[in-house]
Amino acid sequence: MKPNLLLITVDQMRFDCLSALGHSVVETPNLDRLARQGVLYSNAYSATPSCIPARAAIMTGMSQRSHGRVGYLDKVEWRYEHTVAGELAKAGYHTQCVGKMHVYPARNLCGFHNIVLHDGYTHYNRDKTGTSASEHFNQVDDYLNWLREKAGAELDMTDLGLDCNASTVARPWHLPEALHPTNWTVTQSIDFLRRRDPGKPFFLWSSFVRPHPPFDPPQAYFDMYKDLPMPELPVGDWVDRGAVERSGSDPTALRGNIPARRMNRARAAYYALITHLDDQIGRLLDALQEYGLQRNTIVLFTSDHGEMMGDHHYFRKALAYEGSAKVPFILYDPTGALGLKPGYTASEVVELRDIMPTLLEAAGAPIPESVEGRSVASVGAGQAADWRAYIHGEHAYGDLSNHYATDGRMKYIWYSQTGEEQLFDLASDPQEKHNLANDAERADELQVWRKRVIKELEGREEGYVREGELVVGRKPVACLSFLRS
């Protein structure tokens, strides 16, 4: 039988929050085990680092220019001809998603045979004024209905008083740990292993909402971190200190000067959520063994994007910096079918659009012509001599709308509304503290990277390029027009 496929995604987990990478605080023993037995891709990025466009890349294998989501915009219909679940279903797989989809309409199957849904707090589904009753959150979300059946009809996910985008406030989960959405996702994933068609290989996407805010780890996990000293946060020589001070300490703000005590609690809770996730992923991997599936199940783990978590006084995502755009990425193949080198760390730059072709290759399924990503198997085998030179990323984000290009060793960032340019030598400055864009000795290098972004933006409807030069101040859009027509 063909190998089973398990895709595990978490939401808003930074690339560096793996103890396998030497993080000084966070502990992730189960993910470390996957990395030791599989391949760790140390330069993996989310080209458009927020929930919706990142999931479009995962599901379609396309770049943001082709799937059309170049920023964050709810309520834009998903109608892609080829999706990873749909192609695997055609190839004879039993397909299931548990957890976060973040598509529209919310219960769009996107090629899956079935979904058990928990998108977290999505504003358009919580709108009780203009949204039709059939789309209300408490009707479409399976976790919330389950929670109310188990623990009380009046319960809601807003009960803790933490905003879904508040990256600087935290408090422990108030209910039994078994009722936490992270545990629920694994419980439902294990239930699929029981209910799957045993005559078919399966594709299971276990899609977690955490460590996305609210930062609400179970008490035992919060206690692991709340009194630990936290590593110093990087602050670049390019940071606009005045803008930071003007932003104050709003818990949902994009940037600000947050009191140390509150910041340390938030970081402790964030790391606690990641260790909680790690333990629950370990529970899911144990279930594979109990069902006799571990030797024939290929596992791919990643995040949809990162979390700035105070780097350079920024929070959340949508920015081009490493904390936001770089993600963990691990591929484990116990079958040996992909020819991976166990314990290998691959430094080539990979992206979320590479997930679909990787899984299709593992399944021996055809890869549609619409797919622009590439299977990372050759990279994981140490045989990627013709791999891509760089990736281009972007995000429409108001005054901070940005484009970037990187190969994992250098990074160029262009802010389309102000024209500001940044150039970072990631090899010597991985925390992006020193902007080299105005360094005369790096002028030629800056030009090379600028031209790469120009090449990627030529012909775009926003008019970012004219006569071979970047144009400042063009209005960004979150979705390209062909997607909205």
C-alpha positions in Angstrom: 0.0 0.0 0.0 1.1 3.6 -0.6 2.4 5.4 2.4 0.1 7.3 4.7 0.6 11.0 5.0 0.3 13.1 8.1 0.6 16.9 7.8 0.9 18.6 11.1 0.7 22.4 11.1 0.7 24.8 14.0 -0.3 28.5 13.8 2.1 31.3 14.5 5.1 29.3 15.7 8.5 30.9 15.3 11.2 29.0 13.4 13.6 29.2 16.3 11.3 27.7 19.0 12.8 24.2 18.7 15.2 22.9 21.4 16.8 21.0 18.5 18.0 24.4 17.2 19.5 25.3 20.6 16.7 27.6 21.9 17.8 28.6 25.4 14.3 28.2 27.0 11.7 26.3 25.0 11.6 22.5 25.1 10.2 20.4 22.2 11.4 16.8 22.7 9.0 15.2 20.3 9.7 17.6 17.5 13.4 17.2 18.2 12.9 13.4 17.8 11.2 13.9 14.4 14.2 16.1 13.4 16.7 13.5 14.5 15.0 10.8 12.6 14.1 13.0 9.6 15.3 16.2 7.9 15.2 19.6 9.5 14.9 22.4 6.9 16.6 25.4 8.5 15.6 28.0 5.9 11.9 27.5 5.5 9.7 30.6 4.9 6.0 31.6 4.6 6.0 33.8 1.5 2.9 35.7 2.7 3.0 35.3 6.5 -0.5 35.4 7.7 -3.1 32.7 8.1 -5.2 32.8 5.0 -2.5 33.3 2.3 -0.2 30.8 4.0 -2.9 28.2 3.8 -3.5 29.0 0.2 0.1 28.1 -0.5 -0.1 24.9 1.5 -3.3 23.8 -0.2 -2.5 24.7 -3.8 1.2 24.6 -4.1 1.1 28.0 -5.8 3.0 31.2 -5.2 1.0 34.2 -3.9 1.0 35.8 -7.3 -0.9 32.7 -8.7 -3.2 31.9 -5.8 -4.0 35.6 -5.6 -3.8 36.1 -1.8 -1.1 38.7 -1.2 -2.4 39.9 2.1 -5.1 39.0 4.7 -8.7 39.3 3.6 -11.6 37.3 4.9 -14.7 36.2 2.9 -13.0 35.7 -0.4 -14.3 32.4 -1.9 -11.9 29.5 -2.3 -12.4 27.9 -5.7 -9.1 26.4 -6.7 -9.2 23.6 -9.3 -6.3 21.6 -7.7 -5.7 21.2 -4.0 -3.5 18.8 -2.2 -6.4 17.0 -0.6 -8.3 16.8 -3.9 -5.3 15.4 -5.8 -4.6 12.8 -3.1 -8.3 11.8 -3.0 -8.0 11.2 -6.8 -5.0 9.0 -6.1 -7.0 6.8 -3.8 -6.3 8.4 -0.4 -8.9 8.8 2.4 -8.5 12.4 3.3 -9.4 14.3 6.5 -8.6 17.6 8.0 -8.9 18.2 11.8 -8.7 21.8 13.1 -7.9 25.0 11.3 -8.8 25.5 7.6 -9.5 29.3 7.5 -11.2 29.2 4.1 -14.4 30.6 2.8 -17.1 29.5 3.1 -15.8 28.1 6.4 -17.0 24.5 5.7 -15.6 24.4 2.1 -14.1 20.9 1.9 -11.3 22.1 -0.5 -11.0 18.5 -1.7 -11.1 16.7 1.7 -13.6 13.9 2.2 -14.4 15.4 5.6 -13.3 18.1 8.0 -13.7 18.5 11.7 -13.4 22.2 12.1 -11.9 24.6 14.6 -10.6 27.9 13.0 -10.2 29.7 16.3 -11.7 33.2 16.5 -12.5 34.4 13.0 -14.1 37.8 13.0 -16.6 37.3 10.1 -18.0 34.2 11.7 -18.4 36.0 15.0 -20.2 39.0 13.5 -23.7 38.8 14.9 -25.0 41.9 13.1 -24.5 41.3 9.3 -23.6 37.6 9.0 -26.3 35.2 8.0 -27.2 32.7 10.7 -25.9 29.8 8.8 -22.4 31.3 9.0 -22.4 32.1 12.7 -19.3 30.8 14.5 -21.3 28.7 17.0 -22.8 26.7 14.2 -19.8 26.1 11.9 -17.2 25.4 14.5 -17.1 21.8 15.7 -14.8 22.4 18.7 -17.1 25.0 20.2 -20.1 22.8 19.9 -18.1 19.9 21.4 -16.9 22.0 24.3 -20.4 23.1 25.1 -21.6 19.5 25.1 -18.8 18.5 27.4 -18.6 21.4 29.8 -21.5 23.8 29.6 -23.8 25.4 27.1 -22.7 28.9 28.1 -19.0 28.5 27.4 -17.3 30.5 24.8 -13.7 30.9 23.6 -13.8 34.6 24.7 -14.3 33.6 28.4 -10.7 34.3 29.3 -11.0 37.9 28.2 -7.9 37.6 25.9 -8.1 39.0 22.4 -7.3 36.6 19.5 -4.6 39.0 18.3 -3.1 40.0 21.7 0.5 38.9 21.6 1.5 40.6 24.9 -1.1 39.3 27.4 -1.5 35.8 28.8 -3.2 33.7 31.5 -3.5 30.0 32.0 -6.4 27.9 30.6 -9.3 27.8 33.0 -10.8 24.4 32.2 -9.5 20.8 32.4 -6.6 20.3 30.0 -8.5 17.7 28.1 -10.9 20.4 26.9 -8.1 22.7 25.5 -8.3 23.1 21.7 -4.8 21.6 21.3 -5.9 18.4 23.1 -9.2 18.3 21.1 -7.3 18.4 17.8 -5.3 15.4 18.8 -8.3 13.6 20.2 -10.2 14.1 16.9 -7.1 13.1 14.9 -6.8 9.9 16.8 -10.5 9.2 16.3 -9.9 9.5 12.6 -7.3 6.7 12.8 -10.0 4.6 14.3 -12.6 5.5 11.7 -10.5 5.6 8.6 -11.0 3.2 5.7 -8.4 0.5 6.3 -8.4 -0.4 2.7 -7.0 2.9 1.6 -3.9 5.0 2.5 -4.8 8.1 4.4 -3.9 11.8 4.3 -4.6 13.4 7.6 -4.0 17.1 8.2 -3.9 17.9 11.9 -4.1 21.6 12.0 -3.6 23.3 15.3 -4.7 26.9 16.2 -2.1 27.4 18.9 0.4 28.9 19.7 -1.6 31.7 18.0 -3.2 34.0 20.6 -4.9 33.8 23.0 -1.9 32.8 25.0 -3.7 30.3 27.3 -1.6 27.3 28.1 -2.7 24.8 30.7 -1.4 25.8 34.1 1.2 23.0 34.3 2.9 24.3 31.2 2.7 27.9 32.2 4.3 26.9 35.5 7.3 25.4 33.5 8.2 28.8 32.1 6.7 31.6 34.2 9.8 32.1 36.5 12.5 31.4 33.9 14.8 34.2 32.7 13.9 35.1 29.2 16.5 35.7 26.4 17.2 39.3 25.5 15.0 40.6 22.7 16.9 41.9 19.6 16.4 45.5 18.6 17.9 46.6 15.3 19.9 49.8 14.7 17.2 50.7 12.2 14.2 50.7 14.6 12.1 53.9 14.7 12.2 54.5 18.4 9.8 57.4 18.2 7.1 55.2 16.5 7.6 52.6 19.2 7.0 55.1 21.9 4.0 56.6 20.2 2.4 53.1 19.9 2.3 52.8 23.7 1.5 49.4 25.2 -1.8 48.4 23.6 -2.0 44.5 23.9 -3.2 44.2 20.3 -0.8 46.8 18.7 1.6 45.8 16.0 4.4 47.4 17.9 5.0 49.1 21.2 7.1 49.4 24.3 5.7 46.7 26.5 6.4 46.6 30.3 9.0 43.9 31.0 6.8 42.0 33.5 3.9 41.7 31.0 6.3 40.8 28.1 7.9 38.0 30.1 4.5 36.5 31.0 3.5 36.6 27.4 6.7 34.9 26.3 6.4 32.3 29.0 2.9 31.5 27.9 3.9 31.4 24.3 6.7 28.9 25.0 4.3 26.9 27.2 1.8 26.6 24.4 4.6 25.2 22.2 5.7 22.6 24.7 2.0 21.7 25.2 1.7 21.3 21.5 4.8 19.2 21.5 3.5 16.8 24.1 0.2 16.4 22.2 2.0 15.8 18.9 3.9 13.1 20.8 0.5 11.6 21.8 -0.5 11.6 18.2 2.7 9.9 17.1 2.2 7.3 19.9 -1.3 6.6 18.5 0.2 5.9 15.1 2.3 3.2 16.8 -0.7 1.8 18.6 -2.5 1.4 15.3 0.5 -0.1 13.6 0.9 2.8 11.3 4.2 4.4 12.3 6.4 2.6 9.9 4.2 3.5 6.9 3.3 7.1 7.7 5.3 10.0 6.4 5.1 13.0 8.7 5.6 16.7 7.7 5.5 19.3 10.4 5.5 23.1 9.9 3.8 26.4 10.9 1.8 28.8 8.7 3.9 31.7 9.8 5.8 33.0 12.8 5.3 35.6 15.6 7.5 38.6 16.1 7.1 38.3 19.9 8.8 41.6 20.7 11.7 41.4 18.2 12.5 45.0 17.3 9.4 46.0 19.4 7.1 44.3 16.8 4.4 41.7 17.5 2.3 39.3 15.5 3.1 38.5 11.8 2.7 39.9 8.2 6.2 41.4 8.3 9.3 40.1 6.4 11.6 39.7 9.4 12.7 36.2 10.5 10.4 36.1 13.5 7.4 36.5 11.3 8.2 34.9 8.0 10.5 32.0 8.9 8.9 28.8 10.0 10.0 25.4 11.4 9.9 22.6 8.8 10.6 18.9 9.4 10.0 16.0 7.1 10.2 12.4 8.5 9.9 9.4 6.2 10.2 6.0 8.0 9.4 4.2 4.7 12.6 5.4 3.0 10.6 6.1 -0.2 11.8 9.7 -0.5 15.5 8.8 0.0 16.0 11.3 2.9 19.1 11.4 5.0 18.0 10.9 8.6 19.3 13.6 11.0 20.2 15.8 8.1 19.8 19.6 8.2 19.1 21.1 4.8 20.0 24.8 4.4 18.3 25.4 1.0 15.5 27.9 1.0 12.1 26.2 1.0 8.5 27.6 1.2 5.0 26.5 2.1 4.1 26.0 -1.5 6.6 23.1 -1.5 4.4 21.0 0.7 1.8 19.9 -1.9 4.4 18.6 -4.4 6.3 16.9 -1.6 3.2 15.0 -0.5 2.2 14.2 -4.0 5.6 12.8 -4.8 5.4 10.7 -1.6 2.1 9.3 -2.8 3.2 8.7 -6.3 0.5 11.0 -7.6 0.7 13.3 -10.6 1.6 16.9 -9.8 -0.7 19.4 -11.6 0.8 22.0 -13.9 -0.6 24.7 -11.6 1.8 23.8 -8.8 4.8 26.1 -8.6 6.4 24.6 -5.5 8.9 21.8 -5.7 9.2 18.6 -3.7 11.8 19.1 -0.9 12.7 15.4 -1.0 15.8 16.0 -3.2 16.9 18.7 -0.8 16.4 16.3 2.1 18.5 13.7 0.3 21.3 16.2 -0.1 20.9 16.2 -3.9 19.6 19.7 -4.8 22.2 21.1 -7.0 19.6 22.9 -9.2 17.5 24.2 -6.3 16.0 27.7 -6.5 18.2 30.7 -5.8 15.8 32.6 -3.6 12.1 33.1 -2.8 10.0 36.2 -3.0 7.6 37.1 -0.3 5.2 40.0 0.4 2.3 41.2 2.5 -0.2 44.0 2.0 -0.2 45.7 5.4 -1.1 49.3 5.2 1.8 51.6 5.7 4.0 48.6 6.4 3.2 46.8 3.2 6.3 44.9 2.3 8.1 42.7 -0.2 11.2 40.6 0.5 13.6 38.2 -1.2 15.9 35.8 0.6 18.0 32.7 0.1 18.3 32.1 3.8 21.7 33.8 3.9 20.9 37.3 2.7 17.6 39.2 2.8 16.3 42.2 1.1 13.1 44.1 2.2 11.3 46.9 0.4 8.5 48.8 2.0 6.2 49.7 -0.9 4.5 52.7 0.8 7.7 54.5 2.0 10.4 53.2 -0.3 12.5 52.1 2.7 15.0 49.4 1.8 16.7 47.0 4.2 19.5 44.5 3.5 20.5 41.9 6.1 23.4 39.5 6.1 21.6 36.6 7.9 24.8 34.5 8.0 26.5 37.0 10.3 23.5 38.8 11.7 20.7 36.2 12.1 18.7 38.6 14.3 18.6 41.3 11.7 20.1 44.0 13.9 22.1 45.8 11.3 20.6 47.3 8.1 23.2 47.2 5.3 21.1 49.0 2.7 23.1 52.3 3.1 26.5 50.6 3.3 28.5 51.7 0.2 30.5 48.5 0.2 27.3 46.5 -0.2 25.7 48.7 -2.9 26.2 46.1 -5.7 24.7 43.4 -3.5 21.8 45.6 -2.7 21.2 46.1 -6.5 21.2 42.4 -7.2 18.5 41.8 -4.6 16.5 44.8 -5.6 16.4 43.5 -9.2 15.1 40.2 -8.0 12.2 41.8 -6.4 11.6 44.0 -9.5 11.6 40.9 -11.6 9.0 39.3 -9.4 6.7 42.4 -9.4 6.8 43.2 -13.1 3.4 43.2 -14.6 1.6 43.2 -11.3 -1.7 45.0 -11.3 -0.7 47.3 -8.4 1.9 49.0 -10.6 4.8 48.4 -8.3 7.3 48.5 -11.3 7.6 51.1 -14.0 10.4 51.2 -16.6 12.4 48.6 -14.6 12.3 50.6 -11.3 10.3 50.1 -8.1 7.5 52.6 -7.7 6.8 53.9 -4.2 3.3 54.6 -2.9 1.2 52.4 -5.1 -2.0 51.2 -3.3 -1.5 47.6 -2.1 -4.3 45.1 -2.3 -4.9 42.0 -0.1 -6.2 39.9 -3.0 -5.5 40.2 -6.7 -8.4 41.1 -8.9 -8.8 37.7 -10.6 -9.6 36.2 -7.3 -12.3 38.7 -6.4 -14.0 38.6 -9.8 
